Amino acid sequence: MNAVDLAYNLLTIFGIAFVIFVHELGHFLAARSVGVRVEAFSIGFGPRLFGFKRGDTDWKICLIPLGGFVKMAGEQIATPDAPSHSAAPDEFLAKTFLQKTWIISAGVIMNIVFAAVALPLAFAIGVPFEPPVIGAVKPGGDGWKAGLRAGDRITHVDGTAMLAFEDLATAIAIGGDAHTLDVRSPDGTSRTLSVPMTAGANGTLRSLGVFPVFKNPVVGEPKAPEAGDVDPSVHRAKAGFLAGDVIVDVDGLSVSEAMSLDDLAAFRSRRVGVERAGARVVVELPPLAFSAPDTSDRLLGLDASATRVVAIRGGSPWAAVLRSDDRILAVDGRRIVTEGELGAALANTASKTMCVRRGETLVAFDLPGTEGERARTFLRDVAREADGLLVSPRAGGPAAAVGLKSGDRIVAVNGTAVSAFTDLERWADEDTVELSVVGTSDAKIPASADLAAFATTSSVPEVRSASFKVSRGPVPALPASAAFMGLEQAPMLETVNTSAAGAIPMGLAYLSSTTNRVLLTLRRLVDRSVPANNLGGIITIFKKSAQSAKIAPSRGLLFLAVISVNLAVLNILPIPILDGGWLLLLAIERLRRGRPIPEKVLGAMQWAGLILVLGLMVFVTWNDIRRWFLG
């Protein structure tokens, strides 16, 4: 960790502690304002690390940084040995209903007040956001189906203004089954789209399937590789890249239109356009640009297919020749299985024909569109997915070494039937597995020379069946990925600011929308439309706070205000031991005409609340560990 990162981490710790301090300060000041003695003011829980005592109060920092507390005289969890009520005049329980309500509510009030001050200040300074502008659209996603395109700006979702791409993603994730989007196109025209949403799969959140705008990656200086290791920057230099080159396109596809560099690398492989000294230069990648092994040495060396057509965008030239559920078999007679094979074939201007399986027959056709645009329009307009366990063995890997071929379909592992790549995880710890496959005979796939005589009634090619024992081992990296490994794309930022007078309404509007999002998230957690595994704890808060501070101090301040709002809303929940729980107990006593809740009942409620809160802390911390450290 360098000095800059250390400074940001320390600043983040201070910022989070300050939000907790603000909350507890509200309780402290309210308690002192009505004459309640405060015994302790703590940031954190558990053993005391350091602090000082002033008057009756022990001001301290404790070991476990998961919150804080103010301990008032007479406030304790009720047990038979520690009665819950006391009549001493400087104790909490001796105060009136309104005084106790004021003390308990003051922490939440202080958090809202802090946010109401911090947000206008941040906007007066200027907050850099990733704008709600679409950089890429995932084919087949809900946004793609609705007609969203690269360059579109989403100005409103269901009538709520979108300042940032993160606001857009959150609104969709916690929203309902459909959304109304106000969209402004790059040419300035506006339109309104109604977007039906599909449920997230396997515990994921709902998404439009759109990606923000990123800056084009910049090539850095090549590093000196350590002995026995090969650094991708060295291979970039050998291929002809220079430090400072800005990668702008690959085989004619703009980097800004790709969902990620990984997506770009998987689909393209040969001609990389870079901006160098104000001019566009093309770097031709060699056939094998990178041969270092992947980080894992326990792989089978199988690449998934990307050949099952799910949908085709209307108006695309591909809509005239492809149908939903087609299986792409070959281009110019060459078997196609992986994304890289398909991309290379379509980017090759010499390619002429494609063969697909449609039901139980084969269909062949001339490639549509102009030669230079075929790969680009295909990537943009044709939604595809893996065709089950159709695979391609990577050259030099264990599967290829024992005889698996591109186009083989795995039907069983160790005698157990399988149908998807996730099924293979069951045998991840076994050094050797037996793969049963069926494969298509390459000889039956028509080449371009045979197209004129090829009828759509031709039968599906004959298949072979075989079994192979494969031992896990190292696998060479994909050649296409060499040009992009180790490069990062920085987000495109847009500063949102206003005058001092305009900052107040803008900040308060953001406060209102943030509060509504927190409340809606809680509702979605209750109705289970937002899976609980998406909750984050102190580690997520720390990392996102540090990331925000690195972007700009005003962005860090805004994020602390958002944390403050979250803290306020969560604390007001009617869970015993939280502020809302205390208010609930006070309300119950009020309804009982001042008669106290029986000590055993009160103690049981408070202990139940404590266990619930601690359990939630453990759960979200485990989510953090899985998300940030276990992948």
N, C-alpha and C positions, 0 to 999 in steps of 0.2 A: 504494500500500500504506500503510495507516494504522499508527499506532504499536502498536496491539494485535496486528495481524496480524504485524508485524515481530517483536514479542516472542515470539509463539507459534512463528514460524519459527526464531528463534534457539534457543528452548528445544528444538525438535524436532531441530535439528542437534546440539545438545549431547547429547540423549538417545540418538540413534543412535550418535554417537561414543563415548558411554559404554559401550554394549553391546559395541562393537568393542574398546574399552579393556579391558573385563572379560575378554574372550576372550584377548587378547594378554597381559594381566597374569597369567593362569594359566600360560601358557608361560614367561613371564619368571621368576615366582616358583619354578616347578618347576625351571627350568634353574639358577637360582642356588642352589637347595637341594642340588643335587648337584655344584656347583662348575663349571658351564659358564659360560664368559665370553660375555656378550651384547654384541654390537657395536652393535645398533640396535633401537630400539623405535619403530615408526611407526604413526600413524593416517593411512591413505591410502597411495597409491602415486605414483610419479613424482617430479618435482622437489621438493626440500625447500623449504617455505615459511618455516617458522621452527621454533625449538626450542632445546634447550640440551644440553650434554654434562655428564654426571656420572659420574665414574670411567671405566670402559671403554665406557659406553653413550651413544649419541647418541639422545636423546629428541626426536622431531620430528613435525611435522604436514606432510603432503605434499599435492600438488595434486589428485590424482584420488581422490575420496572413495568408493571402492568396496571398502573393507575396511581391512586393516592387516596388519602382520607384525612378528615378532621375529626378527632375524638373529643367529644364534648362531655362534660361532667354529667353523670346520670344516664348516658347513652351507652347501652351494652346489650349483648344478646342475653335474653332472659333465661335463667336456669333456677332450679329450686334454691341453690346456694347464693344466687345473685338476683334478688328481686328486681323486676323491671321498672318499678316506679319509686320515686323519691320525692320528698317534699322540700328538699333544700332549695332556698331561693335562687342560687346561682346554677342550678342544674337544669338541663334541657326539659325534663319531664315535668318540671314545676311551672313551665310557662303556659300561656294561654294557647288556644287552638290557632288563632291567627298568627301569634308569634312563632309557634313551631312551624306552621305552614311557610312563613317568610324565611325561616332559617333553611328549611329543606329545599325550597324552590330557588334559593339564591345562587346555587352552583350552576343550574341550568340557565338562569337569567344571565349570569356573567358570561357563560359561553356564547349565548346569542348576542349579547352586547359586544363582545370581542369580535365576533364575525361581522357584525353590523358596522364596526369601525374599520376592521382590516380589509374587507372587500372593497369599499369605495376607495380606500387608500391605494390598494393594489391597482385598481383600474385607473386612478389618477396618474400613477407612475407609468402604467402600460404593462399589460400581461401578454407575453408571447404564448400563443396556442398553436397546436396543429389545427389548421382550419378545417371545417367540415366539408372539404373538397375531396372528391373521389379521385384517387390516383390509378386504381385498378379495380376491376369487377370480376368476381369469381364466376366463371361460366356455370350455369345451373343453379346459382344461389337465388335467394328471394329477390334481391336487388336487380340481378341480371334479368330475371323473368319479368320484373316490373318495367324494365326499359332504362335503368340507370346506366350511364356511360362515364368513361374517364373524363374528368374535367367538370362534371356536374357539381354544383355547390348545393348542399341541403341547408336551406335557410330556416325551415321550421319542421318540427315533427309534432303532429297533432296539435298545432297551434302554438307550441312552445318554441321560442327562438333558440337556435343552436349557435353558440359562440365557438365551440371547439369540436374536433372529431370525437374526442372522448365523451362529450355530451351526447353526440349522436349515437355512439355505441351503447352508452348506458340507457338511453331512452328506448332503444330497440330491445335491449336485453331484459329490461324489467317491464316492458310494455305488454299489451294484449295480443290478441290473435291477428290484428290488422292495424296498419298505421296509414295516416295521410301525410304525405311528404310534399312540402313546397320546394321546388327545385329550380335553380337558375342555371341555364346552360352556359358554356363558354362564350357563345355569341350574344349573351345578354337576355335571351328570351326566357320566360318563366313558364312553368307548367306544374300541375298538381297531379300526384300519382297516389293511387290507392294500392297498398302493398299487403297482400295476405302473407302471414308469417307461418313457417313450419316450426315445429317444436325442435329444440336442441337435442342432439343425440348423445347418449352415454354421459349424461350429466353436464353437458355443455350449455352455454347460454344461447339464446336466440341471437341471430346475426343476419344482417342484410347480405353478407358476403362481399363487402366492399373494403377497400384498403386506402389509407391516407396517402398523400403525396410525399414522396421522399426526394431528397437531393440525390443527384447522380454520384455514385461512389468515385473516390479519388484514389489513384494508385500511389502507394507510398514507396519509400526507399526499400530495396530488397534487404532482408536480414541475413546475417551470416548463420547458416544452419549449423546446429550442433552435430557432433559426430554421430553417424548412424541415423540422422533424421533429415528429412527433406522439407524445407519450408516452401509453401506455395508462392511466396513473394519472389523467391529465387527463380521459379519456373516462369513467373510472369515476366521477369527480366529477360530470361532466355527466349521467350516467345516474341519479344520485341516491345513490351510495355516500358514506358519511362516513368520515373517518379513525377507526379503532377498530372499525369494523364487522367482525364475525366471520362469515364465509360458512359457513353450516351445511347448506344444501341448494340444489339447482337443479331446478326443476320437480318438487319432491317427492322427489328422489333425494338421500339423505344424502351429503355430501362424503366421509365415512368409508368408504362402500361403493364409491367409485370407485377404479379402479386408479391414477389419477393425475389431476391437474388438467387435463392435456391430454385425457385420455380423457373427463372430465366436460364439458369445453368442446366437444369434437367431437360429443357426443351431445345436449347440452342447449343451449338458447340464449335463453330468454326470462324466466322468473320465478326470481329468485334470492332465497332466504330468508337473512336475516342476523340475527344477534343484536345488538341495539342497546339499551344501557342496561337490560339485563335482559329485554327484550321481543323477540319475533320480528317482523321487518318484512320485507315483500316489496318488492324493487326490480324494476321492469319494465324490461327492456333495450329500447332502441329497435331498430327493424328493422336499422339499420346503425350499430353502435356504434363501429366502428373502420375507418378507410379508409386508413391509412398503408400504403405498400408494404412487402412482405417485405424482409428484408435482402438477398436475392439479386435482381438485375435480369436474370437469365438463365433465367427459368422459362417453361414452356409454359402453366401455369395449369390443370393437370389434377388433379382430386381422385379418389382411388381409391374403388372400390365397397366395400361391406361387406354384401353382400346374399346371399351363398351360405351357406345354413344347413348347419352341420357336425354339430351334435348339439343335442338338447333335453333338459334335465334332467327325469327322471321325476317325476311328480306335479305338474308345472307346468301351468297352464291352457293354455299354448302347445303342450303335448304333444298336445292333442286336435285341433289344427288344422294344425300344421306337421309336415313330414317331413324327415329328413336328406337333403341335396342339393337341397332346394327353393331356387329363386331368387326372392327378393322383387322384384316388379315395381312395385307401386303401392299406395298407400293412398288410398281414396276417388277412384280414377281418376287420381291425380297420380303421375307417374313418380317412383320412388325409386331413388337410386343410392348416395349417400354416407351416412356415419354421421350427419352433421348433419341431412340431409333426413329420414332415418328417425326420429331422435330427436324432431325438431320435430313430425312427423306423429303419432307415438304420444302425445306429451305434449299434443297438442291434443284437448281433451275432446269436440270436435265430430266427430272422426274415427270412422267406423263400420265400414269394411270394408277387407280386404287382398286383393290379388291376387298369386299366386305362379305361377311356371312349374314344373311337376312333370313331368319328362321332356319329352315333346313336346306336352303339353296345358297349358292354363291352369286354375287352381283359384282360386275366390274364396270368402271366408267372412267372417262377422262377427268383429270383433275380440273376443277372449276376455277374461274378467275384468272387474273394475270400472274405470271410467274413470280414476280417480286413480292406479291401481296398474299400468296397462298398461305404461307406459314402464319402470317400475322392475322389474317381473317379467321383461320382455323382456330388458333388459340383464343381469339376473342369471342367467336360465335358458336363454337361447338363444345357443349358440356359433356364431359366423359368421366368414367370412373373405372376402377379395377374390375376386370372380368374374372371375378372369383380368385382362384389360385393359379391363374395363368402366369407363368414366370419366364424370365430370361436369366440364365446363369451368367454371372459376370466373368469375363475372361480372366483366367489365372486363379479363380476361386475354387473352393472345394467341390461345389456342385458341378461345375464345368469339368473338373478333373476326372470325375467318375462317369461322365457321359450324358448328363442332362443337356437338353437342347432348348434353344429359344422356341417358345410355343408349347412346351410341355405344360400340362396342367396337373398339379399335385392333387390327388384324390384321397390319399391316406398317409398317415404317419404312424409307423410301428403298428400297422394294421387297423388303426382307428381312422374313420372317415373324417375329412376336414373340408372346409369350403371357403375359408377366408384367412388372411394373413394373421389375424389375431388368434386364430386357432393354434398357430404354431408356438405361441408362448408357453403352452403346456409342457413342451419338451425343451425349454430354453436351457435347462441345467444339464441336459444329457450331451455327452461329448460326441456320440455317434447316433444318428437316426436313420431309419429305413424309410425312404420316400417312394410311394407307389404313384406312378404318373401315367397319363395318357397323352399322346402327342400327335400333332397333325403332320402328315407327310409333306415335306416341302415340294416334292415333285408335282403335286396336283394343283398348286397355286399358279394361276396364269400370269405370265409376264406380258409386258406391253406388246410384244410382237404377236401374241396370240389373241389380243383383244377383239379384233374384227370377227374372229370365228368363235368367240366365247359367248355362250348363251346364258341367260339368267336362270335357266332351269338346271344348270349343272349341279351335280350332287356335291355335298360337303366332302372335302378330301378324306381319304382313308386315314385311320389312326393306328398308332402303335401303342402297346402297353408294355410297361417295364417297371422294375423296382431297382433302386440304387441305395447302397449304404453310404452315407455321407458323414465324414468326420469334420467337425468345426475347425476353422483355422483362419488365418489372416486373408483379407481380400483386397486387391488393388482398388484404389479410389476410381470413381468415374472420371474419364479424361475431361469431360465437359465442365466439371466443377472446378478444375484447376485454376481457371482465370478469375474465379470469384471467391475462392476460399480465403477467409481472413479479412475480406473487405466488409466495411460497414456502411449502411445508408443512414445518414442523419435525417431526421424529420424536417420537412419544410415548415417553417414557423411564420406566423402572422401576428403582429402585435395589435392587441385590442386595447385602446385607451380612449379617454374622453377628457373633457374639461373638468375642472374641480367641481363645477355645479352639476355636470352630467354624471360624475362619478358616483354621487350619492344614489340617485335612482337606479343606475346600472348595478351598483353593488347590492342594493336592497332587493332588486329583481333576481340577482344571482343567488342571494341568500334564500329567497322564497323558493326558487326552483330547486336548490340543493336540499332544502328541508323536505320538499315534496318528494324528491327522489329517494331520500332515506326512508320516509314513511311508506312509499310504494314498494321499496325493496323489502321492508319488513312484511308487508302484506303478501308479496310474492313468495317469500320464504314460508309463510304460514300456509298458503294454498299450494305450495310445492312446485309452482311453475318456475321458480328460480332454485336450482339445487343448492343445498347447504354446503357442498364441497367448494363452492365459489367464494365463500366467506374468507376474509383475511384477518390476521391478527397483528400483533405488534411488529413482527418481522416485515410483513407487507407494508404496514404504515411507515416503518423506518425507511425501507428501500424506495418507496414512491415519494416520500418526503425528500430524501436525498436527491433523487432524480429531478424533482421539481426545483430544488434549490440550485442545482447545477445549471438548469436552463436559464434562470434569472431569479434574483432576490424577490421580485414581485410575484413570480410564479410560486416560489416557496411560501410566501406570505399567504397567497390565496389558498394553497393546499392546507396550511395550518388552520385557516378559517373553516375550510370544509371539515377537517378533523374536529374542530370545535363544535360545529353543528351536529356531526355524528355523535359526539360525546353527549351533547345536550339531549338529543332524541333518545338515545339508548338509556340514559340515566333516568328519564321520565317514565320508562316502562314500569308497569305495576308489579314489579318483582320484589318481594321482601329482600332487604339489604341495599337495594338501589334507592335513589331518591323517590322515584315513583311508588315504590313499595312502601316507603315511610308515609307518603301522602295517602296511600290507600288505607294504611293502619289508622292514620289520624281521622280519615273520613268514617271508618267503621266505629271508632270511639265516639265521634260526633253523633252518629246515628243511634248509638247506645246511650245518648244523653249524658256523656261524660264518664260513663262507667268504663273502667279499663278492661282491655281484653285479658282474659285469664292468662296467667303467666305461662302455663304449660302450652297453651295454644299459640301464644305469641312466640315463645321459644322455638316451637316446632316450625312455625312459618318462617322465622328468620334463618334457622338452620337449613331449611329446604331451599330458601333463596340463595344462601351462601353456596350450597352444594351445586345448585343450578348454574350460578355464575362461574364458579371454579370449573365446572364441567365444560361450559361454553369456552372458557379461556383455553383449556387443554385442547378442545376440538379445533378451534381456529389456529392455535399454535401448530398442531399437527398438520393442518391444511398448509400452513406456511412452510413447514419443513418439507412436505411432499412437493410443493410448488417450486421452491427455490433451491432445494438441495438434492432432492431425489428425482427430479424431472417429472 
